[in-house]
Amino acid sequence: MSLTIETQPVGGPTLPQVRRLVTAIPGPRSEELRARQAAAVSSGVSTMMPVYAAAAGGGVVVDVDGNSLIDLGSGIAVTGVGNADPAVAAAVAEQAAQFTHTCFMVTPYEGYIAVAERLNRLTPGSHVKRTALFNSGAEAVENAVKIARYFTRKQAVVAFDHGYHGRTNLTMALTAKSMPYKSGFGPFAGEVYRAPMSYPYRDGLSGPEAARLALLQIEKQVGAANLAAIIIEPIQGEGGFVVPAPGFLGALSSWCRANGVVFIADEIQTGFARTGAMFACEHEGVVPDLITTAKGIAGGLPLSAVTGRAEIMDSPHAGGLGGTYGGNPVACAAALAALDQFEHGGLIDRALVIESLALPRLQTVQASDPRIGDVRGRGAMLAIELVDPASGEPDAALAGRIVNAAHGEGVIVLTCGTYGNVIRLLPPLTISDELLAEGLDVLLGALARS
């Protein structure tokens, strides 16, 4: 099958923006690589799709067999500016030709400072800020908690039901879902507690009502006098794209300010135009004390950051923060190019256009299909939650059948959710309207047949 679409409107290499299947999925070359993977790579590293990428850009990923697949995953919200964005690629090539590493803690360089300056300016709030750079989202979360504990001289940290914060020891403790992220990997870091999340589809509560219940539990089970930080995703990612009811985040933030608790916004999946704002907490007018970022920050290169109030970020002793590769110069060059696109390339508006194109279609199908319990999200971060119509119980099997069918027809789409019953849409912000529509055609067609 092959439908020719105009080349993507923003960024990306000049790849034909088409869904084209020239072999079955997976093709023979991918099958060869899958056999090599099984022989060489730990089986603990799993892959969702049995195809191997050869090129990508705009809204497509081309595999080693020549199949061109519609990308509704963005490498889990990483390639927001488009894969192999020309400005990012040029910045990487130029920096790599100059030097690839010196370690900022040994021989510093301007790129690290420039990224910090940009994040200090772009993140919510007009207060004086500082930034520290790291490698991954989990590493940013670990350091945010470390900084909050040092600043407050308190130990406890509260995370929320359905939250996902990483796979390292501390971040596994913060992450709610056991399988596959935590099961068998304990014991986990201590002084981590969990509170109920605002989940409007399942709890039916307003934001202030849900916050009252969460804060009552925090006060009774932990106590503000012992609590260093609350960490929350403004819209949950792996936990199911749960959008808290209006007022929930604001109530938590206000309580933190009143009680000397650091409010950490984990914007690793939601950040950088993904939700139709530069950061998702802006939808609620919330200004966090610390904000963690990664994923989309550098157009696909590994980089993460903790940005926050200067008095908090400056509290650790010299040498207390850092890492050999943190703020790698090549990744910093990529980040500056990507941040230019997010800030000046119309990508925030593009995320809102994607929402306006996709959300009504999903809601229309929901109205006639009782298996769709909820449609939710913001910008280019949208999801459908699938349930048994009779009981309302999560239907992970249905979600699996739908995404497998979509994969077989050349559309990359991901599941998520504590119960595995949520299909999430994370297209590159550079995807064309036509390709997005076709991807939705395939996905909704698979739903109708399942």
C-alpha positions as CSV (number, residue, x, y, z in Angstrom):
1,M,0.0,0.0,0.0
2,S,1.3,3.5,-0.8
3,L,-0.3,6.9,-0.5
4,T,1.9,9.9,-1.3
5,I,1.8,12.8,1.1
6,E,3.6,16.2,0.7
7,T,6.9,16.4,2.5
8,Q,6.5,17.5,6.2
9,P,5.9,21.2,6.8
10,V,8.5,21.6,9.5
11,G,12.0,20.2,9.9
12,G,13.2,16.7,9.2
13,P,15.2,15.2,6.3
14,T,13.5,15.0,2.9
15,L,11.9,11.6,3.3
16,P,8.7,10.9,1.4
17,Q,5.9,11.3,3.9
18,V,4.1,8.1,3.0
19,R,2.9,4.9,4.6
20,R,4.4,2.2,2.4
21,L,4.6,-1.5,3.1
22,V,6.8,-3.5,0.7
23,T,7.1,-6.6,3.0
24,A,5.1,-8.1,5.8
25,I,5.9,-6.7,9.2
26,P,8.5,-7.7,10.1
27,G,10.4,-8.0,6.9
28,P,13.3,-10.4,6.2
29,R,16.1,-8.0,7.1
30,S,14.3,-7.1,10.4
31,E,13.9,-10.8,11.1
32,E,17.7,-11.3,10.7
33,L,18.3,-8.4,13.1
34,R,15.8,-9.8,15.6
35,A,17.7,-13.1,15.6
36,R,21.0,-11.2,16.2
37,Q,19.4,-9.2,19.0
38,A,18.3,-12.4,20.7
39,A,21.8,-13.7,20.6
40,A,23.6,-10.5,21.7
41,V,21.2,-8.3,23.8
42,S,19.9,-9.0,27.2
43,S,16.3,-10.4,27.0
44,G,15.5,-7.9,29.7
45,V,15.6,-5.3,27.0
46,S,12.3,-5.7,25.1
47,T,11.1,-4.0,22.0
48,M,7.5,-3.2,21.1
49,M,7.7,-3.4,17.3
50,P,9.7,-6.1,15.5
51,V,11.2,-3.7,12.9
52,Y,14.6,-2.0,12.8
53,A,14.9,1.6,11.8
54,A,17.1,2.8,8.9
55,A,15.9,6.4,8.6
56,A,13.3,8.7,10.0
57,G,12.0,12.2,9.7
58,G,8.7,14.2,9.7
59,G,6.1,11.7,10.6
60,V,7.7,8.5,9.3
61,V,10.2,5.9,10.3
62,V,11.7,3.8,7.4
63,D,12.8,0.3,8.4
64,V,15.7,-1.8,7.0
65,D,13.3,-3.6,4.6
66,G,12.1,-0.3,3.1
67,N,8.8,-0.1,4.9
68,S,7.8,3.4,5.7
69,L,5.8,3.6,8.9
70,I,3.7,6.4,10.3
71,D,5.2,7.5,13.6
72,L,2.7,8.1,16.4
73,G,5.2,7.5,19.1
74,S,8.2,9.9,18.6
75,G,10.5,7.5,20.4
76,I,8.3,8.0,23.5
77,A,7.9,11.8,23.1
78,V,11.6,12.4,22.3
79,T,11.6,13.6,18.6
80,G,9.1,16.4,19.0
81,V,11.1,18.6,16.6
82,G,11.2,15.7,14.1
83,N,13.7,12.9,13.8
84,A,17.1,14.0,12.3
85,D,15.9,17.7,12.3
86,P,18.3,19.5,9.9
87,A,19.2,22.2,12.4
88,V,19.8,19.6,15.2
89,A,21.9,17.4,12.8
90,A,24.0,20.3,11.7
91,A,24.6,21.5,15.3
92,V,25.6,17.9,16.3
93,A,28.0,17.6,13.3
94,E,29.6,21.0,13.9
95,Q,30.1,20.3,17.6
96,A,31.4,16.8,17.1
97,A,34.0,18.2,14.7
98,Q,35.3,20.6,17.5
99,F,35.3,18.2,20.5
100,T,33.0,15.5,21.8
101,H,33.9,15.6,25.5
102,T,36.0,17.3,28.1
103,C,33.7,16.8,31.2
104,F,32.1,20.1,32.3
105,M,33.5,19.5,35.8
106,V,37.1,19.4,34.5
107,T,37.3,21.8,31.5
108,P,33.9,23.5,31.1
109,Y,32.5,24.9,27.9
110,E,29.9,27.5,26.7
111,G,27.3,25.1,25.4
112,Y,26.4,23.8,28.9
113,I,26.0,27.4,30.2
114,A,23.9,28.4,27.2
115,V,21.5,25.5,27.7
116,A,21.2,26.4,31.4
117,E,20.5,30.0,30.5
118,R,17.8,29.0,28.1
119,L,16.1,26.6,30.5
120,N,16.2,29.3,33.3
121,R,14.4,31.6,30.9
122,L,11.9,29.2,29.4
123,T,10.7,27.3,32.5
124,P,7.8,28.7,34.4
125,G,8.2,31.6,36.9
126,S,10.1,34.9,36.9
127,H,12.2,34.0,40.0
128,V,16.0,33.6,39.8
129,K,16.8,30.1,38.7
130,R,19.7,27.8,38.3
131,T,20.1,24.6,36.2
132,A,22.2,21.4,36.4
133,L,22.5,19.0,33.4
134,F,22.5,15.3,33.4
135,N,22.0,12.3,31.0
136,S,18.5,10.8,31.5
137,G,15.1,11.5,32.9
138,A,15.7,9.1,35.8
139,E,19.0,10.8,36.6
140,A,17.3,14.2,36.6
141,V,14.6,12.9,39.0
142,E,17.3,11.4,41.3
143,N,19.1,14.7,41.5
144,A,15.9,16.8,42.0
145,V,15.1,14.6,45.0
146,K,18.7,14.8,46.2
147,I,18.7,18.6,46.0
148,A,15.3,18.9,47.7
149,R,16.5,16.8,50.6
150,Y,19.7,18.8,51.0
151,F,17.8,22.1,50.9
152,T,15.1,21.1,53.4
153,R,17.2,18.8,55.6
154,K,14.2,16.5,55.5
155,Q,14.0,13.0,54.1
156,A,10.5,11.9,53.0
157,V,9.3,12.2,49.4
158,V,5.8,11.7,48.1
159,A,4.9,10.5,44.6
160,F,1.5,9.6,43.3
161,D,-0.6,6.6,42.2
162,H,0.0,5.7,38.5
163,G,3.2,7.9,38.4
164,Y,6.3,6.9,36.5
165,H,9.7,8.5,37.2
166,G,12.3,6.0,36.0
167,R,14.1,2.6,36.5
168,T,17.0,3.4,38.8
169,N,16.7,2.4,42.4
170,L,15.3,5.6,43.8
171,T,13.1,6.3,40.8
172,M,11.7,2.7,40.9
173,A,10.6,3.5,44.4
174,L,8.9,6.6,43.1
175,T,7.3,4.7,40.2
176,A,3.9,3.2,41.0
177,K,3.7,0.3,38.5
178,S,5.3,-3.0,39.5
179,M,5.5,-5.0,36.3
180,P,7.7,-4.6,34.4
181,Y,9.5,-1.7,36.1
182,K,9.9,-2.8,39.7
183,S,9.1,-6.5,40.0
184,G,12.0,-8.5,41.5
185,F,14.4,-5.5,41.6
186,G,14.0,-4.5,45.2
187,P,14.7,-3.5,47.9
188,F,14.0,0.0,46.9
189,A,15.1,3.4,48.4
190,G,13.4,4.3,51.6
191,E,11.4,7.3,52.8
192,V,9.2,7.2,49.6
193,Y,5.5,7.5,50.1
194,R,2.5,7.4,47.7
195,A,-0.6,9.5,47.6
196,P,-3.8,9.2,45.5
197,M,-3.7,10.9,42.1
198,S,-6.6,13.0,40.6
199,Y,-8.0,10.6,38.0
200,P,-11.3,12.2,36.9
201,Y,-12.4,9.2,34.8
202,R,-12.1,6.8,37.7
203,D,-12.6,8.9,40.8
204,G,-15.2,11.4,39.6
205,L,-13.7,14.1,41.9
206,S,-13.0,17.8,41.3
207,G,-9.4,18.9,41.6
208,P,-9.8,20.5,45.0
209,E,-11.7,17.4,46.3
210,A,-9.0,15.1,45.1
211,A,-6.3,17.3,46.5
212,R,-8.0,17.4,49.9
213,L,-7.9,13.6,50.0
214,A,-4.3,13.4,48.9
215,L,-3.1,16.1,51.3
216,L,-5.0,14.5,54.2
217,Q,-3.2,11.2,53.5
218,I,0.2,13.0,53.3
219,E,-0.4,14.9,56.5
220,K,-1.5,11.8,58.4
221,Q,1.0,9.3,57.0
222,V,4.1,11.4,56.5
223,G,3.7,14.9,58.0
224,A,4.9,18.1,56.5
225,A,7.7,18.3,59.1
226,N,9.3,15.2,57.6
227,L,8.5,15.9,53.9
228,A,11.3,17.2,51.6
229,A,9.3,17.1,48.4
230,I,6.3,16.2,46.4
231,I,7.0,15.0,42.9
232,I,4.3,14.8,40.2
233,E,3.9,14.6,36.5
234,P,1.5,17.5,35.5
235,I,0.0,15.0,33.0
236,Q,1.0,11.4,33.8
237,G,2.9,9.6,31.1
238,E,3.5,5.9,31.4
239,G,0.7,5.8,34.0
240,G,-1.9,6.4,31.4
241,F,-1.9,10.0,30.3
242,V,-4.0,10.9,33.3
243,V,-4.9,14.6,33.2
244,P,-5.7,15.7,36.8
245,A,-8.8,17.7,37.4
246,P,-8.4,21.5,37.3
247,G,-7.2,22.8,40.6
248,F,-5.5,19.6,41.8
249,L,-1.9,20.7,40.9
250,G,-2.5,24.2,42.2
251,A,-3.8,23.0,45.6
252,L,-0.7,20.7,46.0
253,S,1.6,23.6,45.0
254,S,0.0,26.0,47.5
255,W,0.2,23.4,50.3
256,C,3.9,22.9,49.6
257,R,4.6,26.6,49.7
258,A,2.8,26.9,53.0
259,N,4.6,24.0,54.6
260,G,8.2,24.3,53.4
261,V,8.0,21.4,51.0
262,V,9.7,21.5,47.6
263,F,7.2,21.0,44.7
264,I,8.8,19.1,41.9
265,A,7.2,19.0,38.4
266,D,8.3,16.0,36.4
267,E,8.0,17.4,32.9
268,I,10.1,14.7,31.3
269,Q,7.4,13.5,28.9
270,T,5.2,16.6,28.9
271,G,7.8,19.2,28.4
272,F,8.8,21.2,25.3
273,A,5.6,22.1,23.5
274,R,4.2,18.5,23.7
275,T,0.9,19.6,25.4
276,G,0.4,22.8,23.6
277,A,2.3,24.8,26.1
278,M,6.1,24.9,26.6
279,F,5.5,23.0,29.9
280,A,2.3,21.2,31.0
281,C,2.2,22.9,34.4
282,E,1.5,26.2,32.6
283,H,-2.0,25.0,31.7
284,E,-2.8,25.2,35.4
285,G,-0.7,28.3,36.1
286,V,1.5,26.3,38.5
287,V,5.1,27.5,39.1
288,P,7.2,24.6,40.5
289,D,10.1,25.0,42.8
290,L,12.1,22.4,40.7
291,I,11.3,21.1,37.2
292,T,12.9,18.0,35.6
293,T,13.2,17.8,31.8
294,A,14.6,15.3,29.3
295,K,13.2,13.4,26.3
296,G,12.4,16.2,23.8
297,I,15.1,18.5,25.1
298,A,17.8,17.6,22.6
299,G,16.0,16.2,19.5
300,G,17.0,12.6,20.3
301,L,20.4,13.0,22.0
302,P,20.7,12.0,25.7
303,L,20.3,15.1,27.9
304,S,18.3,16.0,31.0
305,A,18.1,18.8,33.4
306,V,16.9,20.0,36.8
307,T,16.0,23.7,36.8
308,G,14.7,25.6,39.8
309,R,14.8,28.3,42.4
310,A,18.3,29.5,42.8
311,E,18.3,29.2,46.6
312,I,17.3,25.5,46.3
313,M,19.6,24.7,43.4
314,D,22.6,26.4,45.0
315,S,22.2,24.7,48.4
316,P,24.3,21.6,47.8
317,H,28.1,21.9,48.4
318,A,30.5,22.3,45.5
319,G,31.0,18.9,43.8
320,G,27.7,17.6,45.2
321,L,26.1,17.6,41.7
322,G,27.5,16.4,38.4
323,G,28.6,13.4,36.5
324,T,31.1,12.5,33.8
325,Y,28.8,12.9,30.8
326,G,26.2,15.3,32.3
327,G,25.7,18.1,29.8
328,N,27.8,16.5,27.1
329,P,28.8,19.2,24.5
330,V,27.3,17.4,21.5
331,A,24.0,16.9,23.4
332,C,24.1,20.6,24.4
333,A,24.5,21.7,20.8
334,A,21.6,19.6,19.8
335,A,19.5,21.0,22.7
336,L,20.2,24.6,21.7
337,A,19.1,23.8,18.1
338,A,16.0,22.0,19.3
339,L,15.1,24.7,21.8
340,D,15.3,27.2,19.0
341,Q,12.6,25.2,17.1
342,F,10.4,24.8,20.2
343,E,10.6,28.5,20.9
344,H,10.5,30.0,17.4
345,G,9.4,27.3,15.1
346,G,5.7,27.4,15.8
347,L,5.7,24.0,17.5
348,I,3.5,25.0,20.5
349,D,0.8,26.1,18.0
350,R,1.4,22.9,16.0
351,A,0.7,20.8,19.1
352,L,-2.6,22.6,19.4
353,V,-3.4,21.9,15.8
354,I,-2.7,18.2,16.3
355,E,-5.1,18.2,19.2
356,S,-7.8,20.0,17.1
357,L,-7.4,17.4,14.4
358,A,-7.2,14.2,16.5
359,L,-9.2,14.8,19.6
360,P,-12.6,15.3,17.9
361,R,-12.1,12.2,15.9
362,L,-11.4,10.1,19.0
363,Q,-14.4,11.7,20.8
364,T,-16.7,10.9,17.9
365,V,-15.7,7.3,17.9
366,Q,-16.0,7.2,21.7
367,A,-19.6,8.3,21.5
368,S,-20.6,5.2,19.5
369,D,-18.2,2.6,21.0
370,P,-18.7,1.8,24.7
371,R,-15.3,0.1,24.8
372,I,-13.7,3.5,24.9
373,G,-14.1,4.6,28.5
374,D,-12.3,7.8,28.2
375,V,-10.5,10.1,25.7
376,R,-8.1,12.6,27.2
377,G,-4.9,14.6,26.9
378,R,-3.6,17.9,25.7
379,G,-1.9,18.9,22.5
380,A,0.0,16.1,20.9
381,M,-0.2,13.9,24.0
382,L,-3.6,12.1,23.6
383,A,-4.9,8.8,24.8
384,I,-7.9,6.5,24.7
385,E,-8.7,4.2,27.7
386,L,-10.3,0.9,26.8
387,V,-12.6,-0.9,29.1
388,D,-15.1,-3.8,29.3
389,P,-18.4,-2.1,28.5
390,A,-20.3,-4.3,31.0
391,S,-18.1,-3.8,34.0
392,G,-15.9,-0.8,33.2
393,E,-12.9,-2.8,34.1
394,P,-9.7,-2.1,32.1
395,D,-9.3,-4.1,28.9
396,A,-5.6,-4.5,28.3
397,A,-6.1,-7.4,25.9
398,L,-8.2,-5.2,23.6
399,A,-5.5,-2.5,23.7
400,G,-2.9,-5.1,22.7
401,R,-4.9,-6.4,19.8
402,I,-5.4,-2.9,18.4
403,V,-1.8,-1.8,18.6
404,N,-0.6,-5.1,17.1
405,A,-3.0,-4.7,14.2
406,A,-1.8,-1.1,13.7
407,H,1.8,-2.2,13.8
408,G,1.1,-4.8,11.1
409,E,-0.4,-2.0,8.9
410,G,2.6,0.3,9.3
411,V,1.6,2.6,12.2
412,I,3.8,2.9,15.2
413,V,1.6,3.4,18.3
414,L,2.2,2.7,22.0
415,T,0.2,1.5,25.0
416,C,0.5,2.7,28.5
417,G,-1.4,2.8,31.8
418,T,-1.2,1.1,35.2
419,Y,-3.6,-1.5,33.8
420,G,-2.1,-1.6,30.3
421,N,-5.4,-0.6,28.7
422,V,-4.5,2.9,27.4
423,I,-3.4,3.6,23.8
424,R,-1.3,6.8,23.7
425,L,-0.6,9.1,20.7
426,L,2.6,11.0,20.7
427,P,3.2,12.1,17.1
428,P,6.2,14.3,16.2
429,L,5.1,17.9,16.1
430,T,6.3,17.9,12.6
431,I,3.9,15.3,11.3
432,S,1.7,16.5,8.4
433,D,-2.1,16.8,8.8
434,E,-2.5,14.1,6.1
435,L,-0.2,11.6,7.6
436,L,-1.8,12.1,11.1
437,A,-5.2,11.5,9.6
438,E,-4.0,8.4,7.9
439,G,-2.5,7.1,11.1
440,L,-5.8,7.7,12.9
441,D,-7.6,5.9,10.0
442,V,-5.5,2.8,10.6
443,L,-5.8,2.9,14.4
444,L,-9.5,3.4,14.4
445,G,-10.0,0.8,11.7
446,A,-8.1,-1.6,13.9
447,L,-10.4,-0.7,16.8
448,A,-13.5,-1.3,14.7
449,R,-12.3,-4.8,13.7
450,S,-11.1,-5.8,17.2
